[in-house]
Amino acid sequence: MRRIAEVKLGPFGLTAHLDLDAGAYGWSHEIRAELVGIARANARLRFGRDYDRIVLVGDTPEDVGAALSSGAGVVGVATGRYTVAELQSAGAHVALADLSDTGRVEEAIKAAAR
């Protein structure tokens, strides 16, 4: 849900760098992989261009699977129930313990971009 994204990203100052209105959240579709396409469409409508390189930042193996099945890059973040090792095992291109190092987050997103 959008509010959860705001709560998780806000303390690190990351929401200032994101347009959360261009995203997609759980209420948009019950299948997570479908949310990637919805987010692409939302961004296209909002900014008037296509986005071929997408990176999903998520904290569950389901988020990792959604990114992989939709062709997106994925950064796993162990801020929830799952460890860095579990997110790596699920296939995350990069896995971080948390979002506290903004520079490292930016590097991870660039590394995961396809």
RANORPE-V558375 format. One line per field, one symbol per residue. ss: DSSP state (H for helix, E for strand, - for the rest). phi: phi as a letter, one per 20 degrees, with the letter a starting at -180 (. if undefined). psi: psi as a letter, one per 20 degrees, with the letter a starting at -180 (. if undefined). A space follows every 10 residues. Layout:
# RANORPE-V558375
ss = ???
phi = ???
psi = ???
This chain:
# RANORPE-V558375
ss = -HHHHHHHHH ---HHHH--H HH---HHH-- -HHHHHHHHH HHHHHHH--- ----EEEE-- HHHHHHHHHH --EEEEE--- ---HHHHHHH ---EEE---- -HHHHHHHHH HH--
phi = .gffgfffeg femfffdcdf feeccgffaf egfffffffg ffffffdmbe ceedcedbdc gffffffffd nefbdeceed fdegffffff ogfbccfadf dgffffffff fefd
psi = qghgggghhg hjjhhijqni iiaqrhihqi ohhhhghggg gghgghikqq ohoqpporjq hhgghgggij jqrpopplic iqrghhhghi jphqpqhajh nhghgggggh hiq.
